[in-house]
Amino acid sequence: MWTTVVLVVVVCVVAAPCTHARRYDLECETLPSTIHVAKEEFDEAGRVERTCEEDLAVNKCEGACVSKVQPSVNTPSGFLKDCRCCRETHLRAREVTLTHCYDADGNRLTGDRGTLVIKLREPADCQCFKCGDSTR
């Protein structure tokens, strides 16, 4: 009877982190968000010629990933560290048009000066990566 109870406890302790890890891995998501973008253009003297702005819908990465630290006799620090971060798998380039443009006095601009096309990059998809991994 005693052996059976010990085996059950050991199995639960070993199995629980795996289930827990899978749950958190799914919490790294690509989510929609909105940002306010303002772009200023300057003349040769450094004065603001116009300011264009817009609220833009963009993707963001958000969530939690499992990280762990465990004792190790094979590492100089005595611990094996595995840090995971929710980050983009790759970025998508987009051109967007800012449609609210104003001169230096705050007057709304129209015509060609009333819009400004800018480029931005946003996450196309997100997942858990080893922290500090720049090789992806």
GIJO-V233005 format. One record per pair of residues at least 24 apart in sequence whose ideal C-beta (glycine too) atoms are under 6 Angstrom apart, sorted by the first residue. I is the first residue (numbers start at 1). J is the second residue. D is the distance in whole Angstrom. If there is no record, write none. Layout:
BEGIN
i-><I	I>
j-><J	J>
d-><D	D>
END
This chain:
BEGIN
i-><21	24	24	25	27	27	28	28	28	28	28	28	29	30	30	30	30	31	31	33	33	39	48	50	50	51	52	52	52	53	54	56	58	59	59	61	61	61	61	61	65	83	84	85	86	87	88	88	89	89	90	91	92	92	93	94	95>
j-><66	64	66	128	63	64	63	65	86	126	127	128	63	59	123	125	126	60	62	58	60	118	104	101	103	102	98	101	116	100	98	96	122	122	123	86	87	88	123	126	128	131	128	131	126	129	123	126	125	127	124	121	122	124	121	120	119>
d-><4	5	5	6	4	5	4	6	4	5	6	5	5	5	6	5	5	6	5	6	5	6	5	5	6	5	4	4	4	5	4	6	5	5	5	5	6	5	5	4	4	4	5	5	6	5	4	6	5	6	5	4	6	4	5	6	6>
END
